[in-house]
């Protein structure tokens, strides 16, 4: 099984989402020793935000692309193929200002490609990236799960994944991390317990 592990926190070694994401990957590897893990760190190896060249590269024939469009097309295809080749994903997604890190959104912009990961039909959109399992590692300073303030974070991720045809999704959540040392420790401990339950039946 190919597992794509995404990090998007700017906080480096003190990041809760990075630590919990690693814990999920370690638990998955323990359950499946043959797991092939590909780690994409969107902070340390940024792909940049979606630009006019990225968009033009989607519809311009290869022989007619500018140099910038050719570079954009190469990066976009690499990111997309990496996603398509993954049987499973661990998406470490901290909340920044009621939404995702913009670096994670830039990755999403490159995997949502008409004709590759979704298509429109006479009956509406159809996801083409079916059969993948996803674990979302959701970390927040406040309490947002199930609230309107979480719509641009977990809610958005769930919507995008469903749009692409992905419905086998687990959420490992640590919230209220900014409420003090004791609430933070409790939240992280509960998240670790949740990780321990993920692969019991695997």
Helices and strands as residue ranges (DSSP letters): E 2-7, G 12-14, H 16-31, E 36-41, H 52-59, G 62-64, H 67-85, E 88-96, E 99-100, H 102-111, E 118-121, E 124-127, E 133-139, G 148-150, I 151-155, H 156-163, E 168-174, H 181-198
